[in-house]
Amino acid sequence: MSFQADVLILAGGFGTRMSKDFPGIPKPMIPVIGIPILEHQINECKRYGFTKICLSLHFEAEKIKNYFGDGVSFGVEINYIIENIPLGTGGALLQAIEVLSSNFLVLYADVYSDINLNKLFNFHIKNVPAATVVAHPNNHPYDSDLLVLDNNNQVLEIRSHPHNLNTFCGNMVNAALYVFNRSLIKKNKLKVKKFDIAQDLIPNIISLGMQVKAYVTIEYIKDMGSPERLKRVEQDIESNVPNSRSLRQQRNCIFFDRDGTLNKEVDHLNSADDLELLPGVSNAIAKVNSSKYIAICVTNQPVIARGDLTEHGLKKIMSKLDFELGIEGAYLDDFYYCPHHPDSGFEGEIIDLKINCKCRKPKSGMFISAAKNHNINLSKSWVIGDRTADILSAKKIGARSILVSTGAAGADEKYMARPHVHVDGILEAVDFILNEDKKLTNFFNEILPALKSKSIICICGLSRTGKTTFANNLKWYLERYKIFAHVLELDSFLKNDRLESHFFLDRYDYKKAEEILDLFLNNNLKYFYDKGFDHNRNQVKHFGKEVIEKKSVLIIDGIFTDFFHSNLEINALNIFIKCNDKIRKQRFIKKYIHYRNTEDEISILWDKRMKNEDRKINEQVSNADFVYNFATKFGNHL
C-alpha cells in the first residue's frame, strides 16, 4: 500500500467515565489544558519525526475526522481505520496492520505522555523483539497491568489487575505505549476478532517463544481517562512536572536511604514479612512524585554479602515496599543497592562479595550510576538518610543532605559530615525541600551583594527557630559562588554543668568561641574544626576539619551572636531568624519531653524563657540587616 503509518493511535473509546463532565465529546477530544489529548499526541509524534499516523476510530468518528482532516494543518499525514463494531485494542491493531510500517508505534488516546519517542523506537530496532512494551512505576499499581521482567528486561509475564493483595509484585507497570514488529505480530495464534493488547496479544506472542522487551523509563506517562486522573495530569502540567521528568534536561533527584529512613530499622532485614513503612513515608514520596524531583532509593545491603539474604530475597522485600507505597498512591522511580561488605569472617558469607567496592555508601558509586542512567544533576539533588554515611555521601557528590531522627538518627557517628537539615522524619524533610528551600534560596539571591562584602555573618534569633538550618544552607549557597564558609555553631560551646537558673550567656563557654573568632579575624586560623550540638543526646558532635581558604567567611550561628560580636566590635552582617511561635513551642516541648521533663516543668520553663531570655534576644531584631521567617514546619532539630 502507498501509505504506511509509523504510528497507530487507538482512539475508539467511548469515554464513559468522562461523559458526565464532557457530554457529547468523544474521549480522544477531551481537552487537557485546553488542547484535545489526541492533538497533544499528534504534536508529540511530529516533534520526534513520526509524521505518518493512522487513527483507529469508533465512537463519534466523524467529529474526530472533521477536526483533524488529513493532518496537513498539523504538519502530519493522517489515515483513518474505522471499527464498525468495537474490536478491543488488539483487534483494532490487527484491523490496521496492513497500513502500518514494518515497525510501528502504538499509542492510546487516553494517555498523556512526554516521552522521547525516537529513543524508544531506536531501542526497539536495536533489540529486534516482536514487541517493545514501555514500562514505568506509577502511583496506582494495584489497578494496573504489572510486568514481570528478567535481568535483561525481557517480559516474562503480564499480571493483569485486579491483583492478589497477598502476592507482592514490583511496581513495574505496562504504560500502554508499544512498538511492534509487523511481520512477527502477524504470526500470533489468536482466533477471536475482539481482544486486548496487554491481556491477550502480548501473552500470546510470549507463549509462542517470541521476544518481548521492556523499555523502562521514568519519563512522564499518565492515564487521564477518569475525571480524577485528568485533574492530576492538568495539575502536573501547570507545575511543569512532565518537562522536569523529560530527557531534554537534567533531572533533580531526592535520594532516600531505606532502612531506618523509609522503613523501620530491623537488624539485618532479610524477610519481606519484617518490612514496615515508617509513618508519613507514603505521603512524603507521593509529594515528590507530584513535584519536579524524582525519587530514588539508594541502600547498602551487606546482608547479601553475609549470606543472610539472596538478591531474589531482596527483590521480594522491595516488591513489598513498592506494594505498600502503591496502596497510598506513591512510588519510587528506581532502586539501587550495594550487596558488598568489606569485612570477612562471617559464617555463610559470599566470598565474591567481600570486597572494598566503589558503591558502598559513603562512596558515590550508586549515585554516579543513577545520575548516568537518569540524567540527574547531582548538585541540585538531595540525600535523605538516618546515618552519617548518607550525609557524607551527599557531601561527596555535591548534593545537600537531610538527617532524619528515625533509625540510627545519626548516632552511629561513623563518619564526620554536617547535614544541611536535621528533621524528625522524611515527611518533614520533603516538606522542607519542596516548600522552604525555594523561599530560602530566593532570600539568599536577594541579599547576595551584602553576603559577598562580609567575612563575618551572624545568624541570631530565639532558640528552635531554624538558625542552624539557615546557616548550613547559607554555607552551601556561598560555596556555589566560590565563597568558602565555615559555621561556628555556638551551641557547641554549651557548658556541661550549665543550669536553667543561669543567665543564658553564662550557659556557654563563649570565651573559647571568641578565641576562634579572634584567630580568624587576624588570619591566624589555618584549620577550622567544625562542631555542632546534638540536643537529643545533649552532646557535641564533630563534623571534621576544614582548611581556611584565602576568601573565607565565618558564619556565627547562635542565640547570642549580637552580644558576642558587639564585644569585639566586628563589622558583621546580621541576620535575624524568626518562625511561628506555635511551631517553635512544639519543638521546645518535644525537646524537653525527650529530656523526661513533665508537662508542668516544661510549661514553667517556657514561661521563664519567654520572660527573660526571649525578651532579651528579640531586642536584636533592631540591629539586624535582614530578617528571615521560616514558614514551614519541618522538624524539631534546628
C-alpha positions as CSV (number, residue, x, y, z in Angstrom):
1,M,0.0,0.0,0.0
2,S,1.2,3.6,-0.7
3,F,0.5,4.8,2.8
4,Q,2.5,3.1,5.6
5,A,1.9,4.6,9.0
6,D,4.7,5.0,11.6
7,V,2.2,5.3,14.4
8,L,-1.2,3.8,15.2
9,I,-3.2,5.8,17.8
10,L,-6.1,3.8,19.3
11,A,-8.8,6.4,19.6
12,G,-12.1,4.4,19.5
13,G,-13.0,4.7,23.2
14,F,-16.4,5.8,24.4
15,G,-15.1,7.8,27.4
16,T,-17.9,6.6,29.7
17,R,-16.2,7.7,32.9
18,M,-15.7,11.2,31.4
19,S,-19.2,11.6,29.9
20,K,-20.7,13.4,32.8
21,D,-18.0,16.2,32.8
22,F,-17.7,16.2,28.9
23,P,-21.1,15.3,27.5
24,G,-21.1,14.7,23.7
25,I,-17.3,14.9,23.5
26,P,-15.6,11.7,22.3
27,K,-12.8,10.6,24.6
28,P,-9.9,11.4,22.3
29,M,-11.2,15.0,22.0
30,I,-11.3,15.7,25.8
31,P,-9.2,18.8,26.4
32,V,-6.1,18.7,28.6
33,I,-5.2,22.3,29.5
34,G,-7.4,23.4,26.6
35,I,-6.0,21.0,23.9
36,P,-7.6,17.7,22.9
37,I,-5.5,14.8,24.2
38,L,-5.3,13.4,20.7
39,E,-3.9,16.6,19.4
40,H,-1.2,16.5,22.1
41,Q,-0.3,13.0,21.0
42,I,-0.1,14.1,17.3
43,N,2.1,17.0,18.2
44,E,4.4,14.7,20.2
45,C,4.7,12.3,17.2
46,K,5.6,15.3,14.9
47,R,8.2,16.5,17.4
48,Y,10.1,13.3,17.1
49,G,9.7,12.9,13.3
50,F,6.8,10.4,13.2
51,T,4.6,12.2,10.7
52,K,2.6,9.3,9.2
53,I,-0.2,8.5,11.6
54,C,-3.1,6.0,11.5
55,L,-6.1,6.8,13.7
56,S,-8.3,3.8,14.7
57,L,-11.8,5.3,15.5
58,H,-15.2,4.0,16.5
59,F,-17.3,6.3,18.8
60,E,-18.1,9.7,17.2
61,A,-15.6,9.1,14.4
62,E,-16.9,11.9,12.2
63,K,-16.3,14.5,14.9
64,I,-12.6,13.5,15.1
65,K,-12.1,13.3,11.4
66,N,-13.7,16.7,10.9
67,Y,-11.2,18.2,13.5
68,F,-8.0,16.6,12.2
69,G,-8.8,16.1,8.5
70,D,-5.8,14.8,6.5
71,G,-3.5,16.1,9.1
72,V,-1.8,18.7,6.9
73,S,-2.7,21.6,9.1
74,F,-1.0,19.8,12.0
75,G,2.1,19.1,10.0
76,V,1.5,15.3,9.6
77,E,-0.3,12.8,7.3
78,I,-3.4,11.1,8.9
79,N,-5.2,8.0,7.6
80,Y,-8.3,6.5,9.3
81,I,-9.4,3.0,10.1
82,I,-13.0,2.7,11.4
83,E,-14.1,0.0,13.7
84,N,-17.8,-0.7,12.8
85,I,-18.1,-2.8,16.0
86,P,-15.6,-2.5,18.9
87,L,-12.7,-4.9,18.5
88,G,-10.7,-4.2,21.6
89,T,-7.2,-2.7,21.4
90,G,-5.7,-5.9,20.0
91,G,-8.5,-6.3,17.4
92,A,-8.1,-2.7,16.3
93,L,-4.4,-3.2,15.9
94,L,-4.8,-6.2,13.7
95,Q,-7.5,-4.5,11.6
96,A,-5.0,-1.7,10.8
97,I,-2.0,-4.0,10.4
98,E,-1.7,-3.7,6.6
99,V,-1.4,0.1,6.6
100,L,1.4,0.1,9.2
101,S,5.1,0.2,8.6
102,S,7.4,-2.8,9.3
103,N,8.0,-1.4,12.8
104,F,5.4,0.9,14.3
105,L,4.4,2.8,17.4
106,V,1.1,2.2,19.2
107,L,-0.3,4.9,21.4
108,Y,-3.6,5.1,23.4
109,A,-5.7,8.2,23.1
110,D,-6.3,8.5,26.9
111,V,-2.6,8.6,27.9
112,Y,-0.8,11.9,28.3
113,S,2.9,11.5,27.9
114,D,6.1,13.4,27.5
115,I,8.5,10.7,26.3
116,N,11.3,10.7,23.7
117,L,9.7,8.5,21.0
118,N,12.9,8.4,19.0
119,K,14.8,6.8,21.8
120,L,12.0,4.3,22.4
121,F,11.9,3.4,18.7
122,N,15.7,3.1,18.4
123,F,15.7,0.8,21.4
124,H,13.2,-1.5,19.6
125,I,15.2,-1.5,16.4
126,K,18.4,-2.3,18.2
127,N,16.9,-5.2,20.2
128,V,14.7,-6.6,17.3
129,P,11.9,-8.0,19.5
130,A,8.4,-8.8,18.4
131,A,7.2,-6.1,20.7
132,T,8.6,-3.5,23.0
133,V,6.4,-2.5,26.0
134,V,7.1,0.8,27.7
135,A,7.3,0.1,31.4
136,H,7.4,2.5,34.4
137,P,6.5,2.8,38.0
138,N,3.2,4.6,38.8
139,N,1.1,5.7,41.7
140,H,-1.7,3.1,41.2
141,P,0.0,-0.3,40.5
142,Y,-2.9,-2.0,42.3
143,D,-5.2,-1.4,39.3
144,S,-2.6,-1.5,36.6
145,D,-1.1,-4.3,34.5
146,L,2.2,-5.3,36.1
147,L,5.2,-6.7,34.2
148,V,7.4,-9.5,35.4
149,L,10.9,-8.9,33.9
150,D,14.1,-10.8,33.9
151,N,17.5,-9.2,34.5
152,N,17.7,-8.2,30.8
153,N,14.3,-6.5,30.9
154,Q,12.7,-9.2,28.8
155,V,9.0,-9.5,29.6
156,L,8.2,-12.9,31.2
157,E,4.7,-12.3,32.2
158,I,1.9,-9.6,32.4
159,R,-0.1,-9.8,35.6
160,S,-3.4,-8.2,34.9
161,H,-5.4,-6.4,37.5
162,P,-7.1,-6.9,39.9
163,H,-4.1,-8.3,41.9
164,N,-4.0,-10.7,44.7
165,L,-3.2,-8.5,47.7
166,N,-1.1,-11.3,49.3
167,T,1.1,-11.6,46.3
168,F,3.6,-8.8,46.1
169,C,4.9,-7.7,42.7
170,G,7.3,-4.9,41.9
171,N,5.9,-1.6,40.7
172,M,6.7,-2.1,37.0
173,V,3.6,-1.1,35.1
174,N,2.7,-1.5,31.5
175,A,2.4,2.1,30.4
176,A,0.2,1.3,27.3
177,L,2.8,2.5,24.8
178,Y,4.3,0.0,22.4
179,V,6.5,-0.6,19.4
180,F,5.6,-3.7,17.3
181,N,7.3,-5.7,14.6
182,R,4.6,-6.1,12.0
183,S,5.7,-9.4,10.4
184,L,6.2,-11.1,13.8
185,I,2.9,-9.8,15.3
186,K,1.0,-11.2,12.3
187,K,2.2,-14.7,13.4
188,N,0.0,-14.6,16.5
189,K,-2.4,-17.5,17.0
190,L,-5.4,-15.7,18.4
191,K,-8.6,-17.0,16.8
192,V,-11.0,-14.2,18.0
193,K,-11.6,-10.8,16.5
194,K,-12.1,-8.9,19.7
195,F,-9.2,-9.0,22.2
196,D,-6.8,-6.8,24.2
197,I,-3.2,-6.0,23.6
198,A,-1.9,-6.3,27.2
199,Q,-4.1,-9.2,28.3
200,D,-4.3,-11.3,25.1
201,L,-1.8,-10.3,22.4
202,I,1.4,-9.9,24.4
203,P,0.9,-13.1,26.4
204,N,0.1,-15.0,23.2
205,I,3.3,-14.0,21.4
206,I,5.3,-14.7,24.6
207,S,3.8,-18.2,24.6
208,L,4.9,-18.7,21.0
209,G,8.5,-18.1,22.1
210,M,8.8,-14.6,20.6
211,Q,10.8,-12.0,22.5
212,V,9.0,-9.0,24.2
213,K,11.3,-6.4,25.7
214,A,10.5,-3.7,28.3
215,Y,11.7,-0.2,27.7
216,V,11.9,1.1,31.3
217,T,11.6,4.9,31.7
218,I,10.7,7.4,34.3
219,E,9.5,10.0,31.8
220,Y,6.0,11.3,32.3
221,I,3.2,8.9,31.2
222,K,-0.2,9.1,32.8
223,D,-3.6,7.8,32.1
224,M,-6.1,10.7,32.0
225,G,-9.2,8.6,31.4
226,S,-11.1,9.5,34.5
227,P,-12.0,12.9,36.0
228,E,-9.7,12.5,38.9
229,R,-6.7,11.5,36.8
230,L,-7.4,14.2,34.3
231,K,-7.3,16.8,37.1
232,R,-4.0,15.4,38.3
233,V,-2.5,15.5,34.9
234,E,-3.5,19.1,34.4
235,Q,-2.1,20.0,37.8
236,D,1.2,18.3,36.9
237,I,1.4,20.2,33.6
238,E,0.7,23.5,35.3
239,S,3.6,22.6,37.8
240,N,5.9,21.7,34.9
241,V,6.3,18.1,36.1
242,P,6.2,16.4,32.7
243,N,9.0,18.7,31.4
244,S,11.1,18.1,34.6
245,R,11.0,14.4,34.0
246,S,11.8,14.6,30.3
247,L,15.2,13.7,28.8
248,R,15.5,17.2,27.3
249,Q,17.2,18.5,30.5
250,Q,18.9,17.2,33.6
251,R,16.6,16.0,36.4
252,N,16.7,16.8,40.0
253,C,16.5,13.9,42.5
254,I,15.8,13.1,46.1
255,F,17.8,10.1,47.1
256,F,16.3,8.1,50.0
257,D,18.2,5.7,52.2
258,R,16.0,2.7,53.0
259,D,16.4,1.0,56.4
260,G,15.6,3.5,59.2
261,T,14.5,6.1,56.8
262,L,11.7,4.6,54.7
263,N,11.0,1.5,56.8
264,K,11.5,0.7,60.5
265,E,15.0,-0.4,61.4
266,V,15.3,-4.2,61.6
267,D,18.7,-5.7,62.4
268,H,19.8,-7.4,59.1
269,L,16.4,-7.2,57.5
270,N,16.1,-10.4,55.4
271,S,12.4,-11.1,55.1
272,A,9.6,-9.2,53.4
273,D,7.4,-10.1,56.4
274,D,9.5,-7.8,58.6
275,L,9.3,-4.7,56.4
276,E,7.1,-2.0,57.8
277,L,7.0,1.5,56.4
278,L,7.6,4.4,58.9
279,P,4.7,6.9,59.4
280,G,4.4,9.5,56.8
281,V,6.6,7.8,54.2
282,S,4.0,7.2,51.6
283,N,2.7,10.7,51.9
284,A,6.2,12.1,51.6
285,I,7.1,10.2,48.5
286,A,3.7,10.9,46.9
287,K,4.6,14.6,47.3
288,V,7.9,14.0,45.5
289,N,6.1,12.2,42.7
290,S,4.0,15.3,42.1
291,S,7.0,17.6,42.1
292,K,9.9,18.4,39.9
293,Y,12.1,15.8,41.6
294,I,12.4,12.1,41.0
295,A,12.6,9.7,43.9
296,I,15.3,7.0,44.1
297,C,16.2,4.7,46.9
298,V,19.9,4.0,47.5
299,T,20.8,1.5,50.1
300,N,23.7,-0.6,51.4
301,Q,22.7,-4.2,51.7
302,P,25.6,-6.1,53.3
303,V,23.2,-8.8,54.4
304,I,23.7,-10.2,50.9
305,A,27.5,-10.5,51.3
306,R,26.9,-12.1,54.7
307,G,24.8,-14.8,53.1
308,D,21.7,-13.8,55.1
309,L,19.7,-12.7,52.1
310,T,19.8,-13.6,48.4
311,E,19.3,-11.0,45.7
312,H,16.0,-12.7,44.9
313,G,15.0,-12.2,48.5
314,L,15.9,-8.5,48.3
315,K,13.7,-8.3,45.2
316,K,10.8,-9.7,47.3
317,I,11.4,-7.1,50.1
318,M,11.5,-4.2,47.5
319,S,8.3,-5.6,45.9
320,K,6.6,-5.4,49.2
321,L,7.9,-1.8,49.7
322,D,6.6,-1.0,46.2
323,F,3.2,-2.5,47.1
324,E,2.9,-0.6,50.4
325,L,3.8,2.7,48.7
326,G,1.4,2.0,45.8
327,I,-1.6,1.4,48.1
328,E,-1.1,5.0,49.3
329,G,-0.5,6.4,45.8
330,A,3.3,6.7,45.9
331,Y,6.2,5.1,44.0
332,L,10.0,5.1,43.8
333,D,11.4,5.9,40.4
334,D,14.3,3.5,40.8
335,F,16.2,1.5,43.4
336,Y,20.0,1.0,43.7
337,Y,21.7,-1.3,46.2
338,C,25.2,-2.3,47.2
339,P,25.5,-6.1,48.1
340,H,29.1,-5.8,49.2
341,H,30.8,-5.8,52.6
342,P,34.5,-5.1,53.2
343,D,34.9,-7.3,56.3
344,S,35.2,-11.0,56.2
345,G,34.8,-13.7,58.9
346,F,31.0,-14.3,58.9
347,E,29.7,-17.8,58.7
348,G,28.0,-18.5,55.4
349,E,29.4,-15.3,53.8
350,I,29.6,-14.9,50.0
351,I,33.4,-14.5,49.4
352,D,33.0,-12.8,46.0
353,L,31.0,-10.0,47.6
354,K,33.5,-9.4,50.4
355,I,35.3,-6.6,48.6
356,N,36.2,-3.0,49.1
357,C,33.8,-1.7,46.4
358,K,33.1,1.7,44.9
359,C,29.3,1.6,45.5
360,R,29.0,1.1,49.3
361,K,27.9,4.4,50.9
362,P,29.6,6.7,51.8
363,K,31.3,6.0,48.4
364,S,29.5,7.5,45.5
365,G,29.2,4.6,43.0
366,M,25.4,4.1,43.3
367,F,24.7,7.8,43.0
368,I,27.0,8.1,39.9
369,S,25.2,5.2,38.3
370,A,21.8,6.7,39.0
371,A,23.0,10.1,37.6
372,K,24.2,8.4,34.4
373,N,21.1,6.3,33.9
374,H,18.6,9.1,34.7
375,N,20.5,12.2,33.6
376,I,20.5,13.6,37.2
377,N,22.1,16.9,38.2
378,L,23.6,15.8,41.5
379,S,24.4,19.4,42.6
380,K,20.7,20.2,42.6
381,S,19.7,17.0,44.4
382,W,19.3,15.9,48.0
383,V,20.1,12.8,50.0
384,I,17.9,11.9,53.0
385,G,19.0,9.3,55.5
386,D,19.4,8.3,59.1
387,R,23.2,7.5,59.1
388,T,26.4,9.5,58.8
389,A,27.2,7.5,55.7
390,D,24.2,9.1,53.9
391,I,25.4,12.6,54.9
392,L,28.9,12.0,53.8
393,S,27.7,10.5,50.5
394,A,25.8,13.8,49.8
395,K,28.9,15.8,50.5
396,K,31.0,13.7,48.1
397,I,28.6,14.0,45.2
398,G,28.0,17.8,45.8
399,A,24.3,17.3,46.9
400,R,22.7,18.6,50.0
401,S,21.7,16.3,52.9
402,I,18.9,15.8,55.4
403,L,19.4,13.7,58.6
404,V,16.3,12.2,59.9
405,S,15.8,11.2,63.6
406,T,14.3,7.8,62.7
407,G,16.5,4.7,62.6
408,A,20.1,5.4,63.7
409,A,19.3,9.2,63.8
410,G,23.0,9.9,63.1
411,A,24.1,8.3,66.4
412,D,26.3,5.8,64.6
413,E,28.9,8.6,64.3
414,K,30.9,6.5,61.9
415,Y,31.7,9.4,59.6
416,M,32.1,13.1,60.2
417,A,29.8,15.3,58.0
418,R,27.4,18.1,58.8
419,P,23.9,17.7,57.5
420,H,22.2,20.7,55.9
421,V,19.0,20.0,57.7
422,H,18.0,17.8,60.6
423,V,14.4,16.8,61.0
424,D,12.1,14.2,62.6
425,G,11.3,12.1,59.5
426,I,11.1,12.1,55.7
427,L,7.7,13.9,55.6
428,E,9.3,17.0,57.3
429,A,12.4,16.5,55.0
430,V,10.3,16.5,51.8
431,D,8.3,19.5,53.0
432,F,11.5,21.4,53.6
433,I,12.8,20.6,50.1
434,L,9.5,21.3,48.2
435,N,8.3,24.3,50.2
436,E,11.0,26.0,52.2
437,D,14.1,25.6,50.1
438,K,13.0,27.8,47.2
439,K,11.9,30.6,49.5
440,L,15.3,30.3,51.3
441,T,17.3,30.4,48.1
442,N,15.3,33.4,46.8
443,F,16.2,35.2,50.0
444,F,19.9,34.3,49.5
445,N,19.7,35.7,46.0
446,E,18.3,39.0,47.2
447,I,21.0,39.5,49.8
448,L,23.9,38.2,47.8
449,P,25.6,41.6,47.3
450,A,25.7,42.1,51.1
451,L,26.9,38.5,51.6
452,K,29.8,39.0,49.2
453,S,31.1,42.0,51.1
454,K,31.4,40.5,54.5
455,S,33.7,38.0,56.2
456,I,31.5,37.6,59.3
457,I,27.8,36.7,59.1
458,C,25.9,36.5,62.3
459,I,22.8,34.3,62.4
460,C,20.8,35.1,65.6
461,G,17.3,34.5,66.9
462,L,15.4,32.7,69.5
463,S,16.0,29.0,70.2
464,R,14.3,26.5,68.0
465,T,13.7,28.9,65.1
466,G,15.9,27.3,62.5
467,K,19.2,29.2,62.8
468,T,21.4,26.2,62.2
469,T,19.4,25.1,59.2
470,F,19.7,28.6,57.8
471,A,23.4,28.7,58.5
472,N,24.1,25.3,56.9
473,N,22.2,26.2,53.7
474,L,23.8,29.6,53.6
475,K,27.2,27.8,53.7
476,W,26.1,25.7,50.7
477,Y,24.8,28.7,48.8
478,L,28.0,30.7,49.3
479,E,30.2,27.8,48.0
480,R,28.3,27.9,44.7
481,Y,29.9,31.4,44.3
482,K,33.3,30.1,45.4
483,I,33.0,31.7,48.8
484,F,34.2,29.2,51.3
485,A,32.2,29.4,54.5
486,H,32.6,27.8,58.0
487,V,29.8,27.5,60.5
488,L,30.8,28.4,64.1
489,E,27.8,26.9,66.0
490,L,27.7,28.5,69.4
491,D,25.7,25.6,70.9
492,S,28.8,23.5,70.6
493,F,30.2,25.7,73.4
494,L,27.4,24.9,75.9
495,K,28.8,24.0,79.3
496,N,28.3,20.5,80.6
497,D,27.5,21.9,84.1
498,R,25.0,24.5,82.8
499,L,21.8,25.1,84.7
500,E,18.5,26.7,83.7
501,S,18.9,29.1,86.6
502,H,22.0,30.6,84.9
503,F,21.7,33.7,82.8
504,F,21.6,32.4,79.2
505,L,25.0,33.8,78.3
506,D,26.5,32.0,81.3
507,R,25.4,28.7,80.0
508,Y,28.1,29.0,77.3
509,D,31.9,28.9,77.3
510,Y,31.8,31.8,74.9
511,K,35.5,32.8,75.7
512,K,36.6,29.7,73.7
513,A,34.4,30.8,70.8
514,E,35.8,34.3,71.0
515,E,39.3,32.9,70.7
516,I,38.4,31.1,67.4
517,L,36.8,34.3,66.1
518,D,39.9,36.4,67.1
519,L,42.2,33.9,65.3
520,F,40.0,34.0,62.2
521,L,39.9,37.9,62.1
522,N,43.7,38.1,62.4
523,N,44.3,35.5,59.7
524,N,45.9,33.1,62.2
525,L,43.5,30.2,61.7
526,K,44.7,27.6,59.3
527,Y,42.2,25.0,60.0
528,F,38.6,25.1,61.3
529,Y,37.3,22.3,63.4
530,D,33.6,22.1,62.6
531,K,31.4,21.2,65.6
532,G,27.7,21.1,66.3
533,F,25.5,20.1,69.2
534,D,23.1,17.2,69.4
535,H,20.2,18.4,71.5
536,N,18.7,14.9,71.7
537,R,21.8,13.4,73.2
538,N,23.0,16.6,74.8
539,Q,26.5,16.3,73.4
540,V,28.9,18.0,71.0
541,K,29.1,16.5,67.5
542,H,32.3,16.7,65.4
543,F,32.0,17.2,61.7
544,G,35.6,17.2,60.6
545,K,38.5,19.6,59.8
546,E,38.2,22.3,57.1
547,V,41.0,24.3,55.5
548,I,40.7,28.1,55.8
549,E,40.9,29.4,52.3
550,K,42.0,33.0,51.4
551,K,38.5,34.0,50.7
552,S,36.6,32.6,53.6
553,V,33.6,33.6,55.6
554,L,32.8,32.7,59.1
555,I,29.1,32.1,59.8
556,I,28.3,32.5,63.5
557,D,25.2,30.6,64.5
558,G,23.6,31.2,67.9
559,I,21.1,32.9,70.1
560,F,23.5,35.5,71.5
561,T,25.6,36.4,68.4
562,D,24.7,40.1,68.8
563,F,26.1,40.2,72.3
564,F,29.0,38.1,71.1
565,H,30.2,40.2,68.2
566,S,29.4,43.6,69.7
567,N,32.0,43.0,72.4
568,L,34.7,42.6,69.7
569,E,33.3,45.5,67.6
570,I,33.1,43.4,64.4
571,N,31.7,44.8,61.2
572,A,29.4,41.8,60.6
573,L,26.3,41.2,58.6
574,N,23.4,40.5,61.0
575,I,20.6,38.2,60.0
576,F,17.7,37.5,62.5
577,I,15.7,34.3,62.2
578,K,12.1,34.1,63.1
579,C,9.4,31.4,63.0
580,N,5.9,30.9,64.1
581,D,5.7,30.8,68.0
582,K,3.3,27.9,67.9
583,I,5.8,25.8,65.8
584,R,8.7,26.9,68.0
585,K,6.8,25.9,71.1
586,Q,6.0,22.5,69.7
587,R,9.7,21.9,69.0
588,F,10.6,23.2,72.5
589,I,8.1,20.8,74.2
590,K,9.3,17.9,72.1
591,K,12.9,18.5,73.1
592,Y,12.2,18.6,76.8
593,I,9.8,15.6,76.7
594,H,12.8,13.8,75.3
595,Y,14.8,15.0,78.4
596,R,12.0,13.4,80.6
597,N,10.6,16.7,81.9
598,T,6.9,16.7,83.0
599,E,4.4,18.9,81.2
600,D,4.2,21.3,84.2
601,E,8.0,21.6,84.3
602,I,8.1,22.3,80.5
603,S,5.3,24.9,80.8
604,I,7.2,26.7,83.7
605,L,10.4,26.6,81.7
606,W,8.8,28.0,78.6
607,D,7.3,30.9,80.5
608,K,10.6,31.6,82.2
609,R,12.4,31.6,78.8
610,M,9.8,33.9,77.3
611,K,10.1,36.5,80.1
612,N,13.9,36.5,80.3
613,E,15.9,35.1,77.5
614,D,13.4,35.6,74.7
615,R,12.7,39.2,75.6
616,K,16.4,40.0,75.6
617,I,17.2,38.1,72.3
618,N,14.2,39.7,70.5
619,E,15.9,43.1,71.1
620,Q,18.4,42.0,68.5
621,V,15.9,42.4,65.7
622,S,16.5,46.2,65.6
623,N,20.2,45.6,64.9
624,A,19.5,43.1,62.1
625,D,20.4,43.9,58.5
626,F,17.9,41.2,57.3
627,V,15.2,39.1,58.8
628,Y,14.2,35.7,57.6
629,N,11.0,34.0,58.7
630,F,10.8,30.2,58.3
631,A,7.4,29.3,57.0
632,T,7.5,25.5,57.1
633,K,7.1,23.2,60.0
634,F,10.0,20.9,59.1
635,G,11.1,19.4,62.3
636,N,12.4,19.7,65.8
637,H,16.2,19.6,65.2
638,L,17.2,23.1,64.2
